[in-house]
Amino acid sequence: MNGQVFGVGMKLAARVESVSPSMTLIIDAKAKAMKAEGIDVCSFSAGEPDFNTPKHIVEAAKAALEQGKTRYGPAAGEPRLREAIAQKLQRDNGLCYGADNILVTNGGKQSIFNLMLAMIEPGDEVIIPAPFWVSYPEMVKLAEGTPVILPTTVENQFKVSPEQIRQAITPKTKLLVFNTPSNPTGMVYTPDEVRAIAQVAVESDLWILSDEIYEKILYDGAQHLSIGAASPEAYERSVVCSGFAKTYAMTGWRVGFLAGPVPLVKAATKIQGHSTSNVCTFAQYGAIAAYENSQDCVQEMLAAFAERRRYMLDALNAMPGLECPKPDGAFYMFPSIAKTGRSSLDFCSELLDQHQVATVPGAAFGADDCIRLSYATDLDTIKRGMERLEKFLHGIL
């Protein structure tokens, strides 16, 4: 029987039909295809550091390979890595976790997916401030929950207020998704803002998913407070999802983690045991080296990000039709394109086709009047891209 006939009459599950494809990956794939054809594309679409993984991390993985660390491991992760993550969370975040509170996952994305499947039931509502990372609402849908989107604006620095959250809570609300520093906006909630939101969650008996994957990428003295450290009560109701991809330029290694109450970690481990099983064994030894050795590599990358950030922010705010708040973390700009009168998809499509600049439509993040640009690329590309973007704007305004 050939594939064409086999496909006739096939009915896909409703859960798949409800999920939108990742617009970020679609734009990035188109930009890469253009590059493969020899077209000079300035790509600001992917949230991926352009640095090589630090040498000591690579060497640790090589050593693990030579030592035969190539077999199945525990579904929850290598014990030494789980312990290293717990110690990091105690030391850097003031979160009193032990190794039993940690699940090592295939990237930060799987930690969130596992959490949703372990916690959300049909009918449960999950509060998600917008702009949001593209996968949050889709993961809620796959868990048969209902995403409740709370919009923010450039005028309020793309931050949700405690009162907004309070008003959105219903008897069905189970979880609040909280991401700081933010993808896509780069905004960082101050410690006082974090404490105020934590208080609302505690008073309303909400669980908190704290996505902290950009926590080390901060500028101008911005401070990161893990929401679980806001109070003992918040600690009891929070789950940290994070990973090594952004801080250590380890995107392709696929090592992340979930940290939370032991019963939840066990439930998420059970799900992982029947889906992916353990994370690549020798990659976990690279992650151990990332946490147990010098953090100078992080500071070197951060210095480069800071220079790129200054240049891109100044360039964007000097252009007609754009308004871009200053991001205090991560490596993204999220300017408003409202004055251009175009939808974000039309804007990004025209910009890529006419001037070979790849950006991501804000519609993917729940904000159709904005676009996202990643400055996790070299300064020369940023300079050329900003010149092309300005030329595009002059042509449409």
Residue pairs with C-beta under 8 A, 6 or more apart in sequence:
15 141
15 142
15 144
18 141
19 138
19 141
19 142
20 138
22 134
22 135
22 364
23 134
23 345
23 360
23 361
23 363
23 364
24 45
24 46
24 47
24 134
24 360
24 364
27 45
27 348
27 352
27 358
27 359
27 360
27 361
28 43
28 45
28 46
28 358
30 352
30 358
31 41
31 43
31 45
31 352
31 358
32 43
34 41
34 352
34 356
35 41
35 43
39 356
40 356
41 352
41 356
41 357
41 358
42 356
42 357
42 358
42 381
42 382
42 384
42 385
42 388
43 357
43 358
43 377
43 381
44 357
44 358
44 359
44 372
44 373
44 374
44 375
44 377
44 382
44 385
45 358
45 359
45 360
45 374
46 374
46 376
47 183
47 246
47 330
47 331
47 332
47 374
47 376
48 245
48 251
48 374
48 376
49 246
49 249
49 251
49 301
49 331
49 376
50 376
50 377
50 378
51 249
51 301
51 304
52 58
52 249
53 248
53 249
53 250
53 253
53 286
54 248
54 249
54 290
54 297
56 289
56 293
56 294
56 297
57 248
57 250
57 286
57 287
57 289
57 290
58 286
59 289
60 285
60 286
60 288
60 289
61 282
61 283
61 285
61 286
61 289
63 285
64 281
64 282
64 284
64 285
64 286
65 282
69 281
69 282
69 285
70 281
70 282
71 281
72 277
72 278
72 281
73 278
73 279
73 281
73 284
74 278
75 269
75 272
75 273
75 277
75 278
76 82
76 102
76 103
76 104
76 265
76 269
76 272
76 278
77 102
77 103
77 104
77 257
77 278
77 279
77 284
78 104
78 281
78 284
78 285
78 288
79 99
80 288
81 104
81 284
81 285
81 287
81 288
82 99
82 100
82 102
82 103
82 104
83 99
84 287
84 288
84 291
84 292
85 97
85 99
85 102
85 104
85 257
85 259
85 291
86 97
86 98
86 99
86 101
86 102
86 259
87 291
88 291
89 95
89 97
89 226
89 240
89 259
90 96
90 97
92 215
93 212
93 215
93 226
93 228
93 229
93 240
94 226
94 229
95 226
95 228
95 229
95 235
95 240
95 259
96 235
97 259
100 262
100 265
101 259
101 260
101 261
101 262
101 265
102 257
102 258
102 259
102 265
103 111
103 114
103 257
103 258
103 259
103 265
103 268
103 269
103 272
104 255
104 256
104 257
104 278
104 279
104 284
104 287
105 111
105 114
105 243
105 255
105 256
105 257
105 258
105 272
105 279
106 254
106 255
106 256
106 276
106 279
107 243
107 245
107 254
107 255
107 256
108 211
108 213
108 241
108 242
108 243
108 245
108 256
108 257
109 135
109 256
110 256
110 272
110 276
111 241
111 242
111 243
111 256
111 257
111 258
111 268
112 135
112 136
112 139
112 209
112 211
112 241
112 258
113 135
113 139
113 142
114 258
114 268
114 271
114 272
115 209
115 239
115 241
115 258
115 260
115 264
115 268
116 126
116 139
116 140
116 142
116 143
116 145
117 142
117 143
117 268
117 271
118 264
118 267
118 268
118 271
119 143
119 174
119 175
119 207
119 264
120 126
120 140
120 143
120 144
120 145
120 174
120 175
121 143
121 144
121 145
122 144
122 145
123 144
123 145
123 146
123 172
124 145
124 146
124 172
124 173
124 174
124 175
125 145
125 146
125 147
125 148
125 170
125 172
125 173
125 174
126 136
126 140
126 145
126 146
126 147
126 148
126 173
126 174
126 175
126 176
126 177
127 148
127 150
127 165
127 168
127 169
127 173
127 175
127 176
127 177
127 206
128 136
128 137
128 140
128 147
128 148
128 149
128 150
128 177
128 366
129 149
129 150
129 152
129 159
129 160
129 164
129 177
129 178
129 179
130 149
130 150
130 151
130 152
130 365
130 366
130 367
131 152
131 158
131 182
131 184
131 185
131 334
131 362
131 365
131 366
131 367
131 370
132 149
132 177
132 179
132 365
132 366
133 179
133 183
133 184
133 211
133 365
134 364
134 365
136 147
136 177
137 147
137 149
137 366
140 146
140 147
141 147
145 174
145 175
146 172
148 168
148 173
149 366
150 160
150 164
150 165
150 168
151 366
151 367
152 158
152 159
152 160
154 323
154 325
154 336
154 370
157 187
157 325
158 182
158 185
158 187
158 325
158 334
159 187
159 189
159 193
160 197
162 196
162 197
162 199
162 200
165 176
165 197
165 200
165 201
166 200
166 204
169 204
169 206
173 204
173 206
174 206
174 207
175 206
175 207
175 208
175 209
176 197
176 201
176 206
176 207
176 208
176 209
177 209
177 211
178 197
178 208
178 209
178 210
178 211
178 227
179 210
179 211
179 212
180 187
180 188
180 189
180 194
180 212
180 224
180 329
181 187
181 188
181 214
181 215
181 217
181 218
181 222
181 224
181 327
181 328
181 329
181 330
182 188
182 214
182 329
182 330
183 213
183 214
183 330
183 332
184 332
184 334
184 360
184 362
184 365
184 372
185 325
185 327
185 332
185 334
186 327
186 328
186 329
186 330
186 331
186 332
186 333
186 334
187 325
187 327
187 328
187 329
188 218
188 222
188 223
188 224
188 327
188 328
188 329
189 197
189 225
190 223
190 225
191 223
191 225
194 225
194 227
194 230
195 225
195 230
195 231
197 227
198 208
198 227
198 230
198 231
198 233
198 234
198 238
199 230
199 231
199 234
200 206
201 207
201 208
201 227
201 234
201 237
202 231
202 233
202 234
202 237
205 237
206 237
207 237
207 238
207 239
208 227
208 228
208 234
208 237
208 238
208 239
209 238
209 239
209 241
210 226
210 227
210 228
210 238
210 239
210 240
210 241
211 241
211 242
212 224
212 226
212 240
212 241
212 242
213 241
213 242
213 243
213 245
213 246
213 247
213 256
214 246
214 247
214 329
214 330
214 331
215 224
215 226
215 242
215 247
216 224
216 246
216 247
216 298
216 302
217 246
217 247
217 302
217 305
217 329
217 330
217 331
218 224
218 302
218 328
218 329
219 305
219 306
219 309
219 327
219 328
219 329
220 328
222 328
222 329
224 329
226 238
226 240
227 234
227 238
228 234
228 235
228 238
228 240
229 235
236 261
238 260
239 258
239 259
239 260
239 261
239 264
240 257
240 258
240 259
240 260
241 256
241 257
241 258
241 259
242 256
242 257
242 259
243 250
243 255
243 256
243 257
244 250
244 253
244 255
244 256
244 287
244 290
245 251
245 253
245 254
245 255
245 256
246 330
246 331
247 290
247 298
248 290
248 297
248 298
249 301
250 286
250 287
250 290
253 280
253 283
253 286
253 287
254 279
254 280
254 283
255 279
255 280
255 283
255 284
255 286
255 287
258 264
258 265
258 268
259 265
305 331
305 375
305 376
307 379
308 331
308 375
308 377
308 379
308 382
309 327
309 331
309 333
309 375
311 379
311 382
311 383
311 386
312 333
312 373
312 375
312 382
312 386
313 324
313 326
313 327
313 333
315 382
315 386
315 390
316 322
316 324
316 333
316 335
316 373
316 386
316 389
317 323
317 324
319 386
319 389
319 390
319 393
320 339
320 393
320 394
320 397
321 337
321 339
321 340
321 393
321 396
321 397
322 335
322 336
322 337
322 339
322 393
323 335
323 336
323 338
323 339
324 333
324 334
324 335
324 336
325 334
327 333
327 334
331 374
331 375
331 376
332 372
332 373
332 374
332 375
333 372
333 373
333 375
334 362
334 365
334 367
334 370
334 371
334 372
334 373
335 370
335 371
335 373
336 369
336 370
337 344
337 347
337 362
337 369
337 370
337 371
338 369
339 397
340 347
340 393
340 396
340 397
342 350
342 396
343 361
343 363
343 368
344 361
344 362
344 363
344 364
344 367
344 368
344 369
344 370
344 371
345 361
345 363
345 368
347 361
347 371
348 358
348 359
348 360
348 361
348 371
350 392
350 396
351 357
351 359
351 388
351 389
351 392
352 358
352 359
354 392
354 395
355 388
355 389
355 391
355 392
356 388
357 385
357 388
357 389
357 392
359 371
359 372
359 373
360 371
360 372
360 373
361 368
361 371
362 368
362 369
362 370
362 371
362 372
364 372
365 372
375 382
